[in-house]
Every structure is written in C-alpha cells, then in structure tokens.
Amino acid sequence: MYKVLSIGFGNTGTPMVTIESGRETVCYKLPYEYSEWAMTVVECANMGEKLVPGEVVFSLENGKYYADTVSYTHLTLPTIA
C-alpha cells in the first residue's frame, strides 16, 4: 500500500505517480496499463472528486494491472443531549 500524493502524465503520455515514502516524496513512472486508471483519477479531480492524496494498492494478477484506492468510512454517531 502506498500513500499516493498525486497522479499525472509525463511529456510522452506516460502515467506518473508521486508517493510519500517515509520522509521523502518520490515520483515514479507507471506501466502503460495504468493509463486509463490515471486518466480516471485526473478526470475525477477535475470534477471535484479528489481520490488522492490517499492510499492505493497496485497489483498485477493473472496478467491484469489493478489500482485499488483504500477508503475509510467515517461513522458519526448521534449524541444524546
């Protein structure tokens, strides 16, 4: 699981991800197969739905690439006055 700070594209259209790694911030090129996911994240941000910064799990299973965002549900309990 990685703390993803931003998603974008390089000059050649390569998907890029910036992650927090300890005290460092590091930018990595992602495999081309993550392009559609990266574009979706960028489009969501342009519509006001920010998926990053957040935690993301990148995986490769049976030849398919996956990027799963980890969300936490915040439960607000009613208070009794």
Contacts in CASP RR format, 6 or more apart in sequence:
PFRMAT RR
TARGET T0000
AUTHOR 0000-0000-0000
METHOD contacts of the structure
MODEL  1
MYKVLSIGFGNTGTPMVTIESGRETVCYKLPYEYSEWAMTVVECANMGEK
LVPGEVVFSLENGKYYADTVSYTHLTLPTIA
1 55 0 8 1.000
1 56 0 8 1.000
1 57 0 8 1.000
1 70 0 8 1.000
2 17 0 8 1.000
2 19 0 8 1.000
2 21 0 8 1.000
2 55 0 8 1.000
2 56 0 8 1.000
2 57 0 8 1.000
2 58 0 8 1.000
3 19 0 8 1.000
3 20 0 8 1.000
3 53 0 8 1.000
3 54 0 8 1.000
3 55 0 8 1.000
4 17 0 8 1.000
4 18 0 8 1.000
4 19 0 8 1.000
4 52 0 8 1.000
4 53 0 8 1.000
4 54 0 8 1.000
4 55 0 8 1.000
4 56 0 8 1.000
5 18 0 8 1.000
5 19 0 8 1.000
5 20 0 8 1.000
5 25 0 8 1.000
5 52 0 8 1.000
5 53 0 8 1.000
5 54 0 8 1.000
6 17 0 8 1.000
6 18 0 8 1.000
6 52 0 8 1.000
6 53 0 8 1.000
7 15 0 8 1.000
7 16 0 8 1.000
7 17 0 8 1.000
7 18 0 8 1.000
7 38 0 8 1.000
7 41 0 8 1.000
7 42 0 8 1.000
7 52 0 8 1.000
8 15 0 8 1.000
8 16 0 8 1.000
8 17 0 8 1.000
8 38 0 8 1.000
8 42 0 8 1.000
9 15 0 8 1.000
9 16 0 8 1.000
9 38 0 8 1.000
9 42 0 8 1.000
10 16 0 8 1.000
13 35 0 8 1.000
14 29 0 8 1.000
14 30 0 8 1.000
14 32 0 8 1.000
15 29 0 8 1.000
15 30 0 8 1.000
15 31 0 8 1.000
15 32 0 8 1.000
15 34 0 8 1.000
15 35 0 8 1.000
15 37 0 8 1.000
15 38 0 8 1.000
15 39 0 8 1.000
16 27 0 8 1.000
16 28 0 8 1.000
16 29 0 8 1.000
16 30 0 8 1.000
16 38 0 8 1.000
17 27 0 8 1.000
17 28 0 8 1.000
17 30 0 8 1.000
17 38 0 8 1.000
17 56 0 8 1.000
18 25 0 8 1.000
18 26 0 8 1.000
18 27 0 8 1.000
18 28 0 8 1.000
19 25 0 8 1.000
19 26 0 8 1.000
19 28 0 8 1.000
30 38 0 8 1.000
30 58 0 8 1.000
31 65 0 8 1.000
33 65 0 8 1.000
34 58 0 8 1.000
34 65 0 8 1.000
34 67 0 8 1.000
37 65 0 8 1.000
37 67 0 8 1.000
41 51 0 8 1.000
41 52 0 8 1.000
44 50 0 8 1.000
44 51 0 8 1.000
45 51 0 8 1.000
45 52 0 8 1.000
51 69 0 8 1.000
54 69 0 8 1.000
54 70 0 8 1.000
55 69 0 8 1.000
55 70 0 8 1.000
56 67 0 8 1.000
56 68 0 8 1.000
56 69 0 8 1.000
56 70 0 8 1.000
57 66 0 8 1.000
57 67 0 8 1.000
57 68 0 8 1.000
57 70 0 8 1.000
58 65 0 8 1.000
58 66 0 8 1.000
58 67 0 8 1.000
59 65 0 8 1.000
59 66 0 8 1.000
59 67 0 8 1.000
59 68 0 8 1.000
60 66 0 8 1.000
END
